[in-house]
Amino acid sequence: MGGLLPSGKLPVTMGAIPQDFVPDFIGGAAHTAHPNICPDSGNLVGWHWSQLFDSKALQVTFTEWSAKDFSSVASNTFQIPNCELAPHDMALTENCIMLKVNSLKMNQWNFLSGLKGPAASLEMDGRSNVFVHVFPRPTAKVQFDPYAVEIPPCFSIHFSHAYEDEETGNVVCMFSGWPPSDAKDFLGAWGGFAPLFSIIPPTLIWKLEIDPVEKKCVDLSVAPGAANVCAEHPLVHPKFNTKRAKYVYAVASNVIGDSTAPCGYCKISVVDGDENHLVQGQRNDNVDAWWFGTRYFAGEPLIVPKFGGDPNKEEEAYLLGMVQDSVKDRSAIAIFDLERDLREGPVGMMWLKSSVPHGLHGCFAQDDNGSSSVFC
């Protein structure tokens, strides 16, 4: 749902979606591609936004929808000043929604005139401090005034999870992102036949901790256990989306701090992991990872709890990931049993009849009909 749809013009396959989930096209509103499901209430929590060009502010509306009938449970609207580009992802806790605004500016003339596409019209400052905006969830038991916290330079992409620390009261989140850099051209190295990995910063897993009382950044650093692990699309067991999880899983490129294509999966111990700093090029041998081999490319993983398992045990789940063998030009769904180490390899590979283009942002749904897709 990361795009624009005309109000009231629903495709047949989306007929059950409520009106406020499909913002007005004319008003320039769009919905995030990253809604979250609260593991406690079951509510789907998402947000849509519209750009206020005169003030260079972003108007955001957070909504929670019922898991029973997709009806709107509660909603609230706020403005983010000096925000020229909507954040890509959100982090959810029991009471909070966190949006991290990267240091990006839109060259509106280049975009509106058609001289450049949306990504090419963005200008970034990889050395500038950035802000995290913290809002109350529409259904939060503890309501509060929104606030913003300035944090050191970094660029966030996707959140794995967030939680309110029971011991300190601080708000903690983890995300994939880039360290400070001198990059000015957003995604400029990603164009052409292949990405120019030699000038793309390595994507690492970061931990951010905020003191909600003092409204200040307590810590921003590479997550424990994640030193030199180049990884993206981090996630946790879905029961732990708003809780302190022991493990973060991600599609991985390498464990030497280099920037390369994703070719495996990793399990990072973000609670008990080693916090020692490694120089770039030094191998992190403590990470549990599996590599598929030369000319294999891995996609964003999913964590699926085991049927009949204990949802409070992170290991009682499967990791599913789409993998492409570019030599054979075929794709497979790799299945890992998380009660085993990833380094033991997948317990199954479901090979498809053809190759599936590299994709991202999926979900798992149990189909009682047992129907097969055209690829299987």
Secondary structure, DSSP 4 states (H G I P E B T S, - for coil): --S---TT---GGGTTS-GGGS--TTTT-EE-S--EE-TTT--EEEEEEEEETTTTEEEEEEEEE-TTT--EEEEEEEEETT--S--S--EE-SSEEEEEE-SEEE-HHHHHTTSS-TTTTEEE-TTS-EEEEEEE-TT-SS----EEEEE-S-EEEEEEEEEE-TTT--EEEEEEEE-S----BTTGGG-SSS--GGGSPPPEEEEEEEETTTTEEEEEEEPTT-TT-EEEEEE--GGGTTS--SEEEEEEEESSS------EEEEEETTTS------TT---TTSEEEE--TTEEEEEEEEEEPTTS-TT-TTSEEEEEEEEETTTTEEEEEEEETTS-GGG--SEEEE-SS-------------TT----TT-
